[in-house]
């Protein structure tokens, strides 16, 4: 078999797979959108009172939410009644629910919140060990925070690489204390050939047909600077495998599918 023939065959198979993935995506998106919430803070006397910091998705008993640890505010202005909150749209109306931090995993940049109110549809956590390079997955979230409003946005991305997140540094004086746990215990993440933005942090990465969550979007590769991120996106994003989210739920003694 010639190299050119093999290349054409590979491209044909990839095109067919992407076509199959796209075929089931609309139904999956419609099914999971009620489980996708914006994560932020609310302060009645502030303008605007609601601030979006990232994305989260409902898990377990429908009263808990997974997101990224870095999405959470470092502190709340309790004197001005600022609260941690999640935001959702119900029958065309924007709704707010209080949120409380239940557990965090700083090493894997994950956080588990408990939200007030009635249970919401929970997403199923899939087996991230079965994810393979070259497969296509979807992720849904709030890419630019409040700019686009409370309307979840869906992207489709290829698993470009499964790679260790710990990046060797040439100079010791550039070591960030926050990176030390990762250097001591490196773990693999999914590198996506997809455009994501800071507001996507916490978005579920899911199978386009089943909706099973295999990862959590947590990082966007910045090409030049944070100021040019919107105008010059790199098209490279990263996701934490769902196995670490499952461990966090077990730590909190929550059942999951």
Order of alpha helices (4+ residues) and beta strands (2+ residues): alpha-beta-beta-beta-beta-beta-beta-beta-beta-alpha-beta-beta-beta-beta-alpha
